[in-house]
């Protein structure tokens, strides 16, 4: 066996492999003889099938297997000799044209992992949001919960923001109806954003039983491309207006939140504890986003195309599984363009390579006690935490997910100890997405 190496680009390599034909022929004959001792064939006793008959039946298949095994071994030996870390899968191609040639020639084209040098993060500025959960935040959250449990009662007045409007509508663009432009007994709470703002502005002030015709222009970035940027004429009839009636904060309200005895102090304490967990999670998420972007910005890296392609394939397969879970049958599933995932896949692979280097260089691997602590913390949101922890540890794939999260947290902690961190108070509603 002989092998020569070509550098195609910074990461791409081509290994040209030559295998003597006699070596392949000898191994083929050896395997055929072993096969003859065990193969069963009609008209012959076991182990008595002539080698010529075995060769006629199996030689092509055995030759392919021998060539594949020899090629894989030769490639592996050459990679170990060069101390390469292969990214993705190699692409093997034959280079010998004639079957009677004295040797078999193949090429294996592959990519290697890049050298990664993480930049100096000591000058990087990281803003860490801070917030204190007090009685005002508990009150704000309870008010939101009241609105979520509101009962709507019909009223005889003009429609206002916050009301639930029930209406019929029919829209036309250039005189033609369009998909999604017609509805009957359609209900929406005015001001919640389910309807376009311009549409709502015409409904506000209408009375039950009133009909109006008006024009609105769809935004340029509207999700329905056939309507984006176009002007539509709508005929609208308002059938009913209902205003919200909020439940009082009493024992029944507390019970609806899971407080069995209806104690209001217990309810407020549990709401506060939940808020503290949620704000911690959201602040952690914001910090993590900043830090991951800082690592990408500070590290120059060329990403192997093969790894990006593998990530696109994984994301596409996940999207298909999600569609199937939603009831879409495989035969009716629309094609998923690879471009839909290309940018995200590039980022994921880039970040994964950088995180791997940071973890290896600074010894930030996830420790068993860290994994256990995170699992137990997540379990606190369940009614029987100990049962959830037990269930979690029964599946290695679930543990691997937590290990990845712990690893990311370790990297975040390392960056926070290295970079310039500024604590900055954040408004509760902004953090919780209520603004």
C-alpha positions, -999 to +999 in steps of 0.1 A: +000+000+000+012+035-009-004+068-001+003+104-011-013+135+004-024+167-013-035+200+004-065+213-015-073+242+009-067+252+044-089+224+058-094+201+028-071+172+020-069+145-006-052+112+001-043+091-030-041+054-021-026+027-042-034-010-034-015-039-052-040-060-072-023-092-061-029-083-025-066-078-032-068-110-052-051-131-025-076-118+001-106-125-022-095-161-027-089-165+010-124-153+019-140-174-009-123-205+006-136-197+041-170-191+026-170-225+009-166-243+042-199-229+055-221-219+026-253-239+019-262-244-017-289-266-033-274-298-048-243-299-026-235-311+008-224-284+033-187-277+029-185-296-004-195-268-028-167-264-055-147-232-052-154-224-088-192-224-081-187-203-050-166-178-070-193-175-097-219-168-071-201-146-046-168-133-061-181-098-070-197-092-036-166-105-018-143-084-040-163-052-031-160-061+006-123-067+004-117-035-015-138-016+010-120-031+040-086-025+025-095+011+016-108+019+051-077+003+068-053+022+045-071+054+051-071+049+088-034+040+089-025+071+068-047+094+090-031+080+122+004+084+107-003+121+098-021+126+132-051+141+114-085+147+132-110+141+104-141+163+103-172+147+088-169+117+064-143+112+037-154+109+001-138+079-016-134+078-054-118+051-077-090+064-099-082+031-118-099+028-151-091-008-161-101-038-140-069-056-152-046-029-139-018-042-116-030-020-088-061-003-075-059+035-071-084+055-049-086+090-036-101+100-003-111+136+000-118+149+035-116+179+058-097+182+091-106+202+122-092+237+123-067+250+147-086+273+171-071+303+189-097+320+211-091+357+213-083+378+244-116+383+263-101+405+290-112+436+271-146+423+262-175+442+278-204+421+291-236+436+305-252+415+333-288+424+339-299+426+375-333+427+392-347+423+426-381+406+429-403+425+454-439+429+462-445+452+432-433+424+408-456+399+426-485+423+422-477+428+386-476+391+379-509+385+398-525+411+377-514+394+345-528+361+359-561+378+366-563+390+330-555+355+318-584+342+338-608+370+328-644+362+320-659+382+291-694+396+293-713+412+264-718+450+266-738+475+246-712+502+238-685+510+213-656+486+211-624+495+230-590+481+234-591+451+258-625+440+246-632+407+229-647+414+194-666+388+175-669+397+138-673+385+102-649+399+076-641+394+040-610+409+023-601+415-013-569+426-031-575+441-066-610+428-063-601+392-056-604+372-024-572+358-009-562+330+015-569+339+051-588+370+041-623+357+051-637+347+085-670+342+103-676+345+140-640+353+144-630+364+179-600+384+191-591+406+220-584+441+207-549+452+214-533+418+219-517+419+185-536+390+169-551+414+143-531+439+124-529+473+141-544+492+112-573+466+111-579+470+148-580+508+146-610+506+123-628+481+146-623+502+178-653+525+181-676+502+162-709+491+178-724+456+178-743+451+146-724+478+128-707+472+094-678+490+079-657+489+047-621+501+049-587+497+034-555+486+051-520+481+037-502+449+047-466+455+060-437+448+036-424+421+060-458+404+064-455+366+067-479+360+039-457+369+009-487+372-015-502+400+007-470+417+018-469+454+009-503+452-008-535+472-001-567+452+008-603+462+011-622+447+040-659+444+046-664+439+084-695+434+105-691+435+143-714+410+159-706+412+196-685+432+220-675+416+254-655+433+281-633+415+306-643+409+341-613+401+363-616+376+391-609+389+426-577+378+444-593+356+470-591+320+482-607+307+451-581+325+430-553+311+451-568+276+446-568+281+408-531+286+411-525+253+429-526+265+465-548+238+480-559+257+511-564+290+493-540+308+517-531+342+501-497+344+518-487+310+505-499+320+471-477+352+471-447+333+484-450+306+456-455+333+430-424+351+442-403+319+442-415+311+407-406+346+396-371+344+411-365+311+392-378+325+360-359+358+362-327+338+370-333+317+339-340+347+317-309+366+329-288+335+324-301+332+289-293+368+281-258+365+295-252+333+276-263+349+243-239+378+249-210+355+258-215+331+230-215+360+205-184+374+221-166+341+217-176+340+180-165+377+175-132+372+192-122+339+175-111+336+139-120+302+126-126+284+093-155+259+097-154+225+079-181+225+053-188+188+060-197+196+096-221+223+085-237+199+060-242+173+087-258+199+110-281+210+082-291+173+078-298+169+115-319+201+116-338+191+085-346+157+100-357+174+133-380+197+113-395+167+096-401+149+129-417+180+142-441+182+112-450+145+117-457+151+154-481+179+143-500+155+121-484+161+087-480+129+068-446+122+052-462+120+017-479+154+021-448+171+037-435+201+017-398+200+007-376+217+033-349+239+016-314+235+031-310+273+029-335+276+057-310+261+081-277+271+066-270+302+086-281+286+119-261+255+112-230+275+105-233+293+138-240+261+157-209+244+143-187+274+148-198+278+184-195+241+191-158+241+179-150+272+200-167+258+231-148+225+227-115+243+226-123+265+256-135+235+276-104+215+267-079+244+273-094+255+307-107+222+321-143+232+321-158+197+317-192+190+334-187+174+368-212+148+380-222+169+410-229+199+387-251+177+366-270+164+396-275+199+410-290+211+377-313+180+374-325+186+410-331+223+403-352+215+372-371+189+392-384+216+416-410+226+390-427+192+392-451+179+419-428+149+427-393+161+422-376+129+434-395+108+409-386+132+381-349+129+391-351+091+391-367+091+357-341+115+343-312+094+353-327+063+336-318+076+301-282+085+291-295+108+263-313+130+288-282+133+310-261+143+279-285+172+273-280+184+309-242+179+306-242+202+276-260+228+296-236+225+325-207+228+301-221+260+287-226+274+322-190+266+330-179+285+299-201+314+309-186+315+344-151+314+329-159+343+306-175+363+334-143+359+354-122+370+324-141+398+307-152+432+319-186+428+334-210+456+342-241+450+363-271+469+349-306+469+365-333+458+341-370+467+342-392+437+352-416+440+323-388+442+298-371+411+312-404+391+313-415+403+278-445+422+291-434+456+278 
